[in-house]
Amino acid sequence: MSPYLGEPRDLYHGRALCVLKPRTAREVGDILALCNAAGAPVIPQGGNTGLVGGQTPDASGASVVLSLERLNRIRAVDAAADAMTVEAGVTLAQAQDAAQAADRFFPLSLASEGSCTIGGNLATNAGGVHVIAFGSMRDLALGVEVALPDGRLLSTLGALRKDNTGYDLTRLFIGSEGTLGVITAATLKLFPRPRSRAVGFLGLRDPAQALKLLNFVKGRAGPMLNAFEVASRSGLDLVLRHIPGTRDPLAQPHEWYALVELAAFADGEAERAGAEILAAALDAGLAQDATLAQSLDQAAALWKLRESLSEAQKREGGSIKHDIAVPVSEIPRFIDEAGRRLAAAFPPARPVPFGHMGDGNIHYNVSQPVGADKAQFLARWAEINAIVHGVVRELGGSISAEHGIGRLKRDLLHETKDPVALDAMRAIKAALDPNGILNPGVLL
Ligand code: ZN
């Protein structure tokens, strides 16, 4: 059972009665009905890549881990309706491939796409690098199939684009973190497949310049803008130090970087626009330096710098994580203010901010001081959280932009969410899961 009892950040490790691996949605329903009758807690689990402990059983040993990994079929692809229905255990990469095989594009993209699964992506309302153009998982599903604690299957599956018949149950289950039902399948939206792509990497002075650049690129690229990611030099340094085969694509070091991706449908269109926009941005003084990938390999190498940030930080030692959102226009103020307060309270800590600037979402991770003891540093998790989340609150932000709440942020949620909204969430939970068997201790 061991692989099912821990999680990638090593913050949670639990015990379980057993791990169950059903093969069909009907079996999932039958398991839930049995557990409901027996009062056994059920911990649904997809690819076990979640970052907030929402897929990990507690230490009691009384829970059933319900792995969805064998529900791994592509049920139907309807290219003409731009929709496909897949089961919860299909990996994100398999879903992307199935779309491509039908000459379509499924835009969700994250660092863990080889192992994370569609069910988990839905349960946590995953975001990733293309939210700026396509939205998060909540925007990418047309319907879901969900097993309820009483054993029944609820289905909103289907390729309907319009269905204005009452409560939006699809969106209710997406982001519910396994606390209302177990998602067994979903109908996902597909998009036309881009035929040209341009990836640029720009050296910047500071986050304020990144904000100006973002608005400049948005205004010129319009719907071609597919990603606008930023990272500090502290992050790039860690990647270059720890990830083999990476190199700095620019001649001089810069304090900040942006990775910009454009996609278009005519051959060469994105490349032409990318070259023009980068040159214009340099002319306008909105970047210190820039390079545009000249091949797919170069584009992949630039993306690797961005996608390796978490792994590089892990290899550097302990880090205290934040997944925050503020209005896009407040990102520079957030980064400056969080950095200032952190430096005052705990000078040797090393902020490594990076993330999805275009969505106002920064992973404001703080690496341990050089040579410090990892456990001693991680013991300051709550203290450093309080400093960073204090700035988030002042700027009208969110303590979880795309990772969810899980066990990690449950108490924080209760401190920050509108109490009336929390009451409504509890009422929904009580109606759908009256015995509280689904993922107890997570979210609520
Ligand atoms: Zn992210």
Boltz pocket constraint, residues with backbone or C-beta under 6 A from the ligand:
constraints:
  - pocket:
      binder: B
      contacts: [[A, 127], [A, 128], [A, 355], [A, 356], [A, 363], [A, 402]]
      max_distance: 6.0
